[in-house]
Amino acid sequence: MALCCGIENRPAYKGSVKNEIGKDGKFVRQENLFTTPFGDGEGKLKVEPGRYKLYWAKSCHWSNRASIVRELLGLENVLDVQIVGREDVGGSNAWTVTNDNGDPDEKSGYRYLYEYYEAAYPGFPGRATVPTVVDQIEKKAVNNDYHKLTNYFETAFKKYQKKDAPDLYPAELRDEIDSLNEWLFPNVNNATYRMMFARSLQAYNEAYEDYYKALDYLEERLEKNRFLFGDYVTDSDVRLYVTLVRWETAYYRFLGTAEKGLRGYKNLWAYVRDLYVIPAFKHNTYLSDIAHEYGAIDESNTNFATFNYRFWNEVDYEKIYSEPQNRRDLSKDPANKFKINKD
């Protein structure tokens, strides 16, 4: 079973998500392997149009936030992009980087994402994950640091951003954004996986408490603020959004009994819809595919299939997520969702 973000395998593959489950049953996510920052100067990855490609998966929120920010900033002509597929390799799922015809990547000749990893780090430990940025000239992986990747797009790629690109990481808020992002990771973004992969009830309960306490805090924070930092969308909003849409659409089936779903949170539910109608968010959020991928897991031979397995292709997710909301009434600048870069 492969549930997103690089739980993949290969012949004689040494890495497994099982290796990230401790004796206490807690899921501890592996460290990112390629963390060299983008930027100018020694020891950094120089930003050059056309040199790099971003690989991401529809089901993976870590990589989805990178694809959203790439489009928001207008980096389409600078950073190539491709959605990975899946293929059975030795009885396990592997991320594929083939084209629509199923042929290997034209520039690298690779079929699997892990081949970029092997080129950069022969015998690499752990799992090949998305998002991954690869160097198309040197044919190797160079960055899979989802913690910082969107920040690099917002800063190191700045001179290549489109005119009037949104300022998602304003200088005067960076410390606060960084602090909130560091809190979001264990309490919201990764808490869903801590619940899904927990192998002890104690580990599950700890993650459960963290997650729902965090949602209560965020619901209160959004009572008077249109977005997490007021009137304009920031990097933090992207990070929260990608988890919430998957919780409502797919994750719920793995998370056990909850007092209420996303729609039970008045502010969070309206907030997600306020973000969804932004083109870059909508274009990069494949709700039906997310529902289908998670719904199809190990359910083909049972009469007790989940709602997603039975009805993923009949639900009009776009209509649901496009339902009107009045979040603009909370803003001093209701016509605009973004602070625009003036540099």
Backbone hydrogen bonds in HBPLUS format (Angstrom, degrees):
<---DONOR---> <-ACCEPTOR-->    atom                        ^
c    i                          cat <-CA-CA->   ^        H-A-AA   ^      H-
h    n   atom  resd res      DA  || num        DHA   H-A  angle D-A-AA Bond
n    s   type  num  typ     dist DA aas  dist angle  dist       angle   num
A0008-GLU N   A0006-GLY O   2.78 MM   2  5.22 128.2  2.05 108.1  91.9     1
A0009-ASN N   A0093-ASN O   2.84 MM  84  5.84 137.1  2.03 130.5 143.5     2
A0013-TYR N   A0010-ARG O   3.01 MM   3  4.89 134.6  2.22 139.9 128.4     3
A0019-ASN N   A0016-SER O   2.93 MM   3  5.49 148.4  2.03 112.4 120.9     4
A0020-GLU N   A0017-VAL O   2.88 MM   3  5.22 158.7  1.92 110.6 117.6     5
A0021-ILE N   A0018-LYS O   3.25 MM   3  5.50 160.6  2.29 112.5 112.5     6
A0028-VAL N   A0020-GLU O   2.74 MM   8  5.21 169.4  1.76 161.5 165.0     7
A0022-GLY N   A0026-LYS O   2.92 MM   4  5.43 162.2  1.95 157.1 157.4     8
A0025-GLY N   A0022-GLY O   2.89 MM   3  5.24 159.3  1.93 114.0 118.1     9
A0199-ARG N   A0025-GLY O   2.80 MM 174  4.29 168.4  1.82 132.6 136.6    10
A0144-ASN N   A0034-PHE O   2.92 MM 110  5.36 158.5  1.97 140.6 142.3    11
A0045-LEU N   A0037-PRO O   2.81 MM   8  6.10 166.8  1.83 148.8 153.5    12
A0039-GLY N   A0045-LEU O   2.96 MM   6  5.75 160.6  2.00 136.0 136.1    13
A0051-ARG N   A0048-GLU O   3.13 MM   3  5.63 166.5  2.15 136.5 138.7    14
A0050-GLY N   A0078-VAL O   2.91 MM  28  5.43 168.3  1.92 134.2 137.5    15
A0136-GLN N   A0051-ARG O   2.80 MM  85  5.60 163.0  1.82 170.8 176.7    16
A0080-ASP N   A0052-TYR O   3.14 MM  28  6.30 146.7  2.26 159.3 149.4    17
A0053-LYS N   A0134-VAL O   3.05 MM  81  5.40 148.0  2.15 144.5 153.1    18
A0134-VAL N   A0053-LYS O   2.90 MM  81  5.40 158.0  1.95 151.9 157.0    19
A0054-LEU N   A0080-ASP O   2.79 MM  26  6.11 163.4  1.82 139.7 141.2    20
A0082-GLN N   A0054-LEU O   2.92 MM  28  6.34 145.6  2.04 166.3 166.3    21
A0055-TYR N   A0132-THR O   2.87 MM  77  5.34 166.7  1.89 155.3 159.9    22
A0132-THR N   A0055-TYR O   3.22 MM  77  5.34 152.5  2.30 139.2 146.6    23
A0056-TRP N   A0082-GLN O   3.12 MM  26  6.55 154.4  2.18 152.1 158.5    24
A0084-VAL N   A0056-TRP O   2.83 MM  28  5.93 156.9  1.89 151.1 159.1    25
A0060-CYS N   A0057-ALA O   3.10 MM   3  5.30 148.0  2.21 106.4 115.8    26
A0064-ASN N   A0060-CYS O   2.90 MM   4  6.00 146.0  2.02 144.3 155.4    27
A0065-ARG N   A0061-HIS O   3.26 MM   4  6.22 154.4  2.33 142.7 144.5    28
A0066-ALA N   A0063-SER O   3.08 MM   3  5.25 126.7  2.38  99.4 112.9    29
A0067-SER N   A0063-SER O   3.16 MM   4  6.57 154.0  2.23 150.3 157.2    30
A0068-ILE N   A0064-ASN O   3.00 MM   4  6.23 155.2  2.06 150.8 157.2    31
A0069-VAL N   A0065-ARG O   3.10 MM   4  6.20 168.4  2.11 144.1 147.1    32
A0070-ARG N   A0066-ALA O   2.98 MM   4  6.07 158.1  2.03 145.1 151.7    33
A0071-GLU N   A0067-SER O   3.28 MM   4  6.46 157.7  2.33 140.7 145.0    34
A0072-LEU N   A0068-ILE O   2.88 MM   4  6.14 163.3  1.91 155.2 160.7    35
A0073-LEU N   A0069-VAL O   3.01 MM   4  6.07 157.5  2.06 153.0 156.7    36
A0075-LEU N   A0070-ARG O   3.02 MM   5  5.34 175.2  2.02 163.4 161.9    37
A0074-GLY N   A0071-GLU O   3.07 MM   3  4.98 150.9  2.16  99.9 109.0    38
A0162-LYS N   A0073-LEU O   2.94 MM  89  6.12 163.9  1.97 150.2 155.5    39
A0078-VAL N   A0075-LEU O   3.00 MM   3  5.19 159.1  2.05 111.3 117.8    40
A0079-LEU N   A0075-LEU O   2.91 MM   4  5.89 171.7  1.92 174.0 172.4    41
A0085-GLY N   A0096-THR O   3.09 MM  11  4.83 159.3  2.14 127.5 134.0    42
A0096-THR N   A0085-GLY O   2.93 MM  11  4.83 157.9  1.98 111.8 117.3    43
A0087-GLU N   A0094-ALA O   3.00 MM   7  5.34 135.7  2.21 139.5 152.2    44
A0094-ALA N   A0087-GLU O   2.84 MM   7  5.34 144.8  1.96 141.1 152.4    45
A0089-VAL N   A0092-SER O   2.63 MM   3  5.27 168.1  1.64 161.6 164.5    46
A0092-SER N   A0089-VAL O   3.14 MM   3  5.27 158.6  2.19 106.4 113.0    47
A0113-LEU N   A0095-TRP O   3.13 MM  18  5.69 162.9  2.16 137.0 140.6    48
A0097-VAL N   A0111-ARG O   2.87 MM  14  5.37 161.8  1.91 127.6 132.5    49
A0099-ASN N   A0103-ASP O   2.88 MM   4  5.49 154.3  1.95 152.4 159.4    50
A0102-GLY N   A0099-ASN O   2.88 MM   3  5.23 162.5  1.91 116.0 121.1    51
A0105-ASP N   A0110-TYR O   2.86 MM   5  5.45 157.1  1.91 163.4 158.0    52
A0109-GLY N   A0105-ASP O   2.75 MM   4  4.97 144.0  1.88 135.3 146.1    53
A0115-GLU N   A0112-TYR O   3.14 MM   3  5.62 153.6  2.21 109.1 116.7    54
A0116-TYR N   A0113-LEU O   2.99 MM   3  5.68 141.0  2.15 120.0 128.5    55
A0118-GLU N   A0114-TYR O   2.89 MM   4  6.21 157.4  1.94 149.7 155.2    56
A0119-ALA N   A0115-GLU O   3.05 MM   4  6.19 150.3  2.14 139.3 146.8    57
A0120-ALA N   A0116-TYR O   3.26 MM   4  6.48 141.2  2.42 135.5 144.4    58
A0141-ALA N   A0116-TYR O   3.09 MM  25  4.99 157.5  2.14 115.6 111.2    59
A0120-ALA N   A0117-TYR O   3.09 MM   3  5.22 126.2  2.39  97.9 111.6    60
A0121-TYR N   A0117-TYR O   2.70 MM   4  5.78 148.9  1.79 154.3 164.9    61
A0124-PHE N   A0121-TYR O   2.94 MM   3  5.21 122.5  2.28 153.7 145.4    62
A0133-VAL N   A0143-ASN O   2.73 MM  10  5.16 168.6  1.74 160.8 165.0    63
A0142-VAL N   A0133-VAL O   2.94 MM   9  5.94 174.0  1.95 159.0 158.7    64
A0143-ASN N   A0133-VAL O   3.26 MM  10  5.16 155.0  2.32 146.3 144.9    65
A0135-ASP N   A0140-LYS O   2.79 MM   5  5.48 165.6  1.81 169.9 168.0    66
A0139-LYS N   A0135-ASP O   2.72 MM   4  5.45 119.0  2.09 135.9 152.1    67
A0140-LYS N   A0135-ASP O   3.28 MM   5  5.48 145.4  2.40 135.9 144.8    68
A0146-TYR N   A0144-ASN O   3.04 MM   2  5.85 123.1  2.38 109.9  94.1    69
A0148-LYS N   A0145-ASP O   3.06 MM   3  5.76 137.6  2.24 117.7 126.2    70
A0149-LEU N   A0145-ASP O   2.93 MM   4  5.81 139.1  2.10 154.9 166.7    71
A0151-ASN N   A0148-LYS O   2.96 MM   3  5.22 117.9  2.36 104.6 120.9    72
A0152-TYR N   A0148-LYS O   3.03 MM   4  6.39 145.9  2.15 154.6 165.2    73
A0152-TYR N   A0149-LEU O   3.11 MM   3  5.17 122.6  2.46  96.3 110.4    74
A0153-PHE N   A0149-LEU O   3.10 MM   4  6.50 154.9  2.17 149.3 156.0    75
A0154-GLU N   A0150-THR O   3.00 MM   4  6.24 145.2  2.12 142.1 151.8    76
A0155-THR N   A0151-ASN O   3.01 MM   4  6.16 127.2  2.29 138.7 151.8    77
A0155-THR N   A0152-TYR O   3.23 MM   3  5.12 137.2  2.42  94.4 105.9    78
A0156-ALA N   A0152-TYR O   2.85 MM   4  5.06 111.9  2.32 122.8 141.5    79
A0157-PHE N   A0152-TYR O   3.15 MM   5  6.52 145.2  2.27 162.1 163.4    80
A0158-LYS N   A0155-THR O   3.04 MM   3  5.04 161.0  2.07 112.4 115.0    81
A0160-TYR N   A0157-PHE O   2.96 MM   3  5.59 153.5  2.03 120.3 128.8    82
A0161-GLN N   A0158-LYS O   3.04 MM   3  5.23 165.3  2.06 110.8 115.4    83
A0165-ALA N   A0162-LYS O   3.16 MM   3  5.34 124.9  2.48 140.2 129.7    84
A0341-ASN N   A0165-ALA O   2.87 MM 176  5.72 174.7  1.87 167.6 169.1    85
A0167-ASP N   A0339-LYS O   2.61 MM 172  5.51 171.8  1.62 165.4 165.0    86
A0235-ASP N   A0168-LEU O   2.85 MM  67  5.15 147.9  1.96 146.5 136.8    87
A0173-LEU N   A0170-PRO O   2.90 MM   3  5.49 155.7  1.96 119.0 127.0    88
A0174-ARG N   A0171-ALA O   3.40 MM   3  5.32 161.9  2.44 101.4 106.5    89
A0176-GLU N   A0173-LEU O   3.04 MM   3  5.32 113.6  2.50 105.0 120.7    90
A0177-ILE N   A0173-LEU O   2.77 MM   4  5.96 161.8  1.80 163.1 169.6    91
A0178-ASP N   A0174-ARG O   2.81 MM   4  5.88 167.5  1.82 151.9 155.5    92
A0179-SER N   A0175-ASP O   3.00 MM   4  6.13 154.4  2.07 139.6 146.8    93
A0180-LEU N   A0176-GLU O   2.93 MM   4  6.16 162.5  1.96 149.5 153.8    94
A0181-ASN N   A0177-ILE O   2.83 MM   4  6.00 162.3  1.86 154.2 159.6    95
A0182-GLU N   A0178-ASP O   2.96 MM   4  6.13 154.3  2.03 145.7 152.2    96
A0183-TRP N   A0179-SER O   3.15 MM   4  6.42 141.0  2.31 139.1 149.4    97
A0183-TRP N   A0180-LEU O   3.07 MM   3  5.03 124.0  2.40  94.1 108.8    98
A0184-LEU N   A0180-LEU O   2.77 MM   4  6.05 153.6  1.84 152.6 161.0    99
A0185-PHE N   A0181-ASN O   3.09 MM   4  6.25 154.3  2.16 149.2 153.6   100
A0187-ASN N   A0183-TRP O   3.33 MM   4  6.24 159.9  2.37 152.4 157.7   101
A0188-VAL N   A0184-LEU O   2.80 MM   4  5.09 151.7  1.88 141.5 144.4   102
A0189-ASN N   A0184-LEU O   2.89 MM   5  6.02 142.0  2.04 140.0 150.7   103
A0190-ASN N   A0185-PHE O   2.67 MM   5  5.49 163.5  1.70 159.1 163.9   104
A0193-TYR N   A0190-ASN O   3.08 MM   3  5.23 118.8  2.47  99.0 113.4   105
A0194-ARG N   A0190-ASN O   2.86 MM   4  6.16 150.3  1.95 149.9 159.8   106
A0195-MET N   A0191-ALA O   3.01 MM   4  6.25 143.0  2.15 142.8 150.8   107
A0196-MET N   A0192-THR O   2.95 MM   4  6.21 163.2  1.98 144.0 149.1   108
A0197-PHE N   A0193-TYR O   2.85 MM   4  5.79 166.0  1.87 152.6 154.9   109
A0204-TYR N   A0200-SER O   3.02 MM   4  6.33 159.1  2.07 150.9 157.1   110
A0205-ASN N   A0201-LEU O   2.81 MM   4  6.00 165.5  1.84 152.6 156.4   111
A0206-GLU N   A0202-GLN O   3.00 MM   4  6.21 155.7  2.06 148.6 154.7   112
A0207-ALA N   A0203-ALA O   3.18 MM   4  6.40 162.5  2.21 146.5 150.6   113
A0208-TYR N   A0204-TYR O   2.81 MM   4  6.02 159.4  1.86 155.2 162.1   114
A0209-GLU N   A0205-ASN O   2.91 MM   4  6.07 165.5  1.93 150.2 152.9   115
A0210-ASP N   A0206-GLU O   3.09 MM   4  6.29 162.5  2.12 146.8 151.6   116
A0211-TYR N   A0207-ALA O   2.91 MM   4  6.09 162.9  1.94 152.9 157.4   117
A0212-TYR N   A0208-TYR O   3.04 MM   4  6.24 178.2  2.04 161.9 161.3   118
A0213-LYS N   A0209-GLU O   3.05 MM   4  5.95 150.9  2.14 143.4 151.4   119
A0214-ALA N   A0210-ASP O   3.03 MM   4  6.08 150.8  2.12 139.2 147.5   120
A0215-LEU N   A0211-TYR O   2.97 MM   4  6.31 153.4  2.04 148.6 156.0   121
A0216-ASP N   A0212-TYR O   3.12 MM   4  6.23 154.4  2.19 136.3 142.6   122
A0217-TYR N   A0213-LYS O   3.04 MM   4  6.34 156.7  2.10 146.4 152.6   123
A0218-LEU N   A0214-ALA O   2.90 MM   4  6.17 161.9  1.93 154.0 158.7   124
A0219-GLU N   A0215-LEU O   2.81 MM   4  5.94 156.4  1.86 149.7 156.3   125
A0220-GLU N   A0216-ASP O   3.13 MM   4  6.34 155.0  2.19 143.8 149.6   126
A0221-ARG N   A0217-TYR O   2.91 MM   4  6.18 155.9  1.97 147.5 155.0   127
A0222-LEU N   A0218-LEU O   2.94 MM   4  6.10 147.2  2.05 147.5 154.7   128
A0223-GLU N   A0220-GLU O   3.11 MM   3  5.17 162.1  2.15 106.3 110.8   129
A0227-PHE N   A0230-GLY O   2.83 MM   3  5.08 151.0  1.92 150.2 157.8   130
A0230-GLY N   A0227-PHE O   3.10 MM   3  5.08 164.2  2.12 115.6 112.7   131
A0233-VAL N   A0337-LYS O   2.78 MM 104  5.98 162.1  1.81 170.8 167.3   132
A0237-ASP N   A0234-THR O   3.00 MM   3  5.45 130.8  2.25 109.1 121.1   133
A0239-ARG N   A0235-ASP O   3.25 MM   4  6.59 157.9  2.30 148.4 153.9   134
A0240-LEU N   A0236-SER O   3.02 MM   4  6.31 152.1  2.10 149.3 156.4   135
A0241-TYR N   A0237-ASP O   2.91 MM   4  5.95 167.6  1.93 150.6 154.7   136
A0242-VAL N   A0238-VAL O   3.24 MM   4  6.37 169.6  2.25 154.6 154.9   137
A0243-THR N   A0240-LEU O   3.25 MM   3  5.62 132.2  2.49 106.9 118.4   138
A0244-LEU N   A0240-LEU O   3.10 MM   4  6.34 167.1  2.12 158.4 162.4   139
A0245-VAL N   A0241-TYR O   3.01 MM   4  6.22 167.2  2.03 168.3 168.8   140
A0247-TRP N   A0243-THR O   2.87 MM   4  6.09 148.2  1.97 151.2 161.2   141
A0248-GLU N   A0244-LEU O   3.10 MM   4  6.28 169.1  2.11 153.5 154.6   142
A0249-THR N   A0245-VAL O   3.08 MM   4  6.03 147.4  2.19 132.2 141.5   143
A0250-ALA N   A0246-ARG O   2.73 MM   4  5.29 155.9  1.79 139.4 145.1   144
A0251-TYR N   A0246-ARG O   2.68 MM   5  5.79 162.2  1.71 144.4 149.2   145
A0252-TYR N   A0247-TRP O   3.25 MM   5  5.48 144.0  2.39 141.7 139.8   146
A0253-ARG N   A0250-ALA O   3.38 MM   3  6.44 159.0  2.43 130.4 131.6   147
A0254-PHE N   A0251-TYR O   2.79 MM   3  5.65 165.6  1.81 134.0 138.6   148
A0255-LEU N   A0252-TYR O   3.20 MM   3  5.17 154.7  2.27 102.8 110.4   149
A0264-GLY N   A0261-GLY O   2.89 MM   3  5.37 154.1  1.96 113.4 122.1   150
A0265-TYR N   A0262-LEU O   2.95 MM   3  5.49 165.4  1.97 117.2 121.9   151
A0269-TRP N   A0265-TYR O   2.92 MM   4  5.84 166.9  1.94 161.9 165.3   152
A0270-ALA N   A0266-LYS O   3.26 MM   4  6.34 159.9  2.31 140.6 146.0   153
A0271-TYR N   A0267-ASN O   2.85 MM   4  5.90 154.1  1.91 147.1 155.5   154
A0272-VAL N   A0268-LEU O   2.96 MM   4  6.14 159.4  2.01 148.9 152.4   155
A0273-ARG N   A0269-TRP O   3.31 MM   4  6.52 157.7  2.37 140.1 145.7   156
A0274-ASP N   A0270-ALA O   2.88 MM   4  6.12 144.4  2.01 145.1 155.8   157
A0275-LEU N   A0271-TYR O   3.10 MM   4  6.42 146.1  2.22 146.1 154.3   158
A0276-TYR N   A0272-VAL O   2.86 MM   4  6.05 155.8  1.92 147.8 155.5   159
A0278-ILE N   A0275-LEU O   3.02 MM   3  5.60 161.4  2.06 118.8 124.8   160
A0281-PHE N   A0278-ILE O   2.91 MM   3  5.43 130.0  2.17 118.5 132.0   161
A0282-LYS N   A0278-ILE O   3.00 MM   4  6.21 165.4  2.02 157.0 161.8   162
A0283-HIS N   A0279-PRO O   2.76 MM   4  5.81 172.7  1.76 161.5 163.7   163
A0284-ASN N   A0281-PHE O   3.27 MM   3  5.42 134.7  2.48  99.1 110.7   164
A0285-THR N   A0282-LYS O   3.23 MM   3  5.23 171.6  2.23 110.8 111.4   165
A0290-ILE N   A0286-TYR O   2.89 MM   4  6.13 156.3  1.94 156.6 164.2   166
A0291-ALA N   A0287-LEU O   2.97 MM   4  6.20 165.7  1.99 151.8 155.3   167
A0292-HIS N   A0288-SER O   2.87 MM   4  6.03 157.3  1.92 146.9 153.7   168
A0293-GLU N   A0289-ASP O   2.83 MM   4  5.95 168.8  1.84 152.6 155.5   169
A0294-TYR N   A0290-ILE O   3.17 MM   4  6.29 173.3  2.18 153.1 154.9   170
A0295-GLY N   A0291-ALA O   2.87 MM   4  5.75 146.4  1.99 138.3 149.2   171
A0296-ALA N   A0292-HIS O   2.95 MM   4  5.93 140.9  2.10 148.8 155.5   172
A0310-ARG N   A0306-THR O   3.18 MM   4  6.49 155.9  2.24 150.8 157.1   173
A0311-PHE N   A0307-PHE O   2.86 MM   4  5.93 158.4  1.91 159.0 165.2   174
A0312-TRP N   A0308-ASN O   3.00 MM   4  4.80 134.8  2.21 142.1 137.7   175
A0314-GLU N   A0311-PHE O   2.92 MM   3  5.26 165.9  1.94 120.0 124.3   176
A0315-VAL N   A0311-PHE O   3.29 MM   4  6.40 138.3  2.47 166.2 175.9   177
A0320-ILE N   A0316-ASP O   3.14 MM   4  6.49 160.1  2.18 151.0 156.7   178
A0321-TYR N   A0317-TYR O   2.88 MM   4  6.11 168.4  1.90 161.1 162.8   179
A0322-SER N   A0318-GLU O   2.95 MM   4  5.91 118.8  2.33 136.0 150.7   180
A0322-SER N   A0319-LYS O   3.26 MM   3  5.06 142.5  2.40  92.7 103.4   181
A0323-GLU N   A0320-ILE O   3.38 MM   3  5.57 165.7  2.40 106.7 108.8   182
A0329-ASP N   A0326-ASN O   3.08 MM   3  5.83 157.6  2.14 120.6 126.3   183
A0330-LEU N   A0327-ARG O   2.98 MM   3  5.76 167.9  1.99 124.7 128.7   184
A0331-SER N   A0328-ARG O   3.07 MM   3  5.44 165.9  2.09 114.9 119.4   185
A0336-ASN N   A0333-ASP O   3.03 MM   3  5.84 164.9  2.05 128.5 133.2   186
